[in-house]
Structures are given as C-alpha cells and as structure tokens.
Amino acid sequence: MTAKTIATVGIVLVSLVSLSACGNTIRGVGRDTANTVNATQDAGRSVERAAN
C-alpha cells in the first residue's frame, strides 16, 4: 500500500468517526429539548392546580 492510499483510508475513517459523534450529539440535544418541554408543561400544570 502506498502512503497516499493509507492517508486516504485514514481520512475516511476519521470522517466516519466524526460524523458518528455528531449524530450522537444531535440525538442528545433532541432528548434534552424534549425533557425541557415536558418539565415546562409539568410546571404549568402544577401552577394551574395550585391556583384552583
């Protein structure tokens, strides 16, 4: 194998790992956002029950 081939394979592997990490981060942000919405709704319900 030539140095160029090894470098190309290395770049492809690094790119795949980076994209995988980005996918996990985006998924985590989605979960955090959903949890925030749920917590806000629960707090609103608590306030509504306390006001009645």
C-alpha positions, 0 to 999 in steps of 0.5 A, a space after each residue: 500500500 502506498 502512503 497516499 492510499 493509507 492517508 486516504 483510508 485514514 481520512 475516511 475513517 476519521 470522517 466516519 468517526 466524526 460524523 458518528 459523534 455528531 449524530 450522537 450529539 444531535 440525538 442528545 440535544 433532541 432528548 434534552 429539548 424534549 425533557 425541557 418541554 415536558 418539565 415546562 408543561 409539568 410546571 404549568 400544570 402544577 401552577 394551574 392546580 395550585 391556583 384552583 
